[in-house]
C-alpha cells in the first residue's frame, strides 16, 4: 500500500531533502511539494493525503497556522530548525517532530510512526462503536454518538452539548476528530464541531441546531459544504 504525502517548506534544499528521503521509502508516494503554506492549504481543501511533512517557520503563514486552518488533518510530521515549537506542535497532536538537520533513519522512524497510526485509524473506522468515552473531572463518561448535538470550545475546555445535557471535558478538538466518525461529524469553526444529522438548516454561513445558530467560519466553509454536498 502506498501512502500519499505532500511536503511544505519555504527552503528549496529542505524540500529536495524530503523528496529524496520519500523516494527511498517504498510505501510513500510524493504527490506534491509547496514552498508557500497558503498553496498547500488550497491543495488540501480538495485533495486527500495520508501524510503531511510541514515546516513551521515560514513567511506570511506558519505551519502551525496551516494546521489550525485544516478541519481534517492527515498524519503530520513537523520539520523545523527551532526546537521551541515542539510543545506547540504537539498541541495539534502531530505524529512526530523532526529537528533539522535530521537523518534518514530519524525520518524513517517518523514515517513508521505515521504508518502505524494510519493503520490503527483504519482499524478503528472499521469497528466504529456507537459511543465514546470522554474524561470529565475525574470520571470517564460514556456518550452516545446519537445524543451529541455539537461540541463547543470554551477556553481550556470543550463542552459537549447533548440531547440530555452538557458535559465539560479538557479533551482537545483534535482528539474528538480522531474519535468521532468523519461521516457523522464536521468541524465548522475553531470553536465548534457539529453532528451532521442534527443540523436543521443552514443560512448565511450559520448552522441551526435546536435553538442555536452556530457560525461556519471562512477557513472551514469549503470542506464543510463539500461534506454535506
Secondary structure, DSSP 8 states (H G I E B T S, - for coil): --EEEEEE-S-HHHHHHHHHHHHT-TTEEEEEEESSHHHHHHHHTT---SEEEEES--SSS-HHHHHHH-SS--EEEEEES-GGGHHHHHHTT-SEEEESS--HHHHHHHHHHHHHHHHHHHHHHHT--SEEEEEETTEEEEEEGGGEEEEEEETTEEEEEETTEEEEE---HHHHHHHS-TTTEEEEETTEEEEGGG--EEETTEEEETTEEEE--HHHHHHHHHHH-
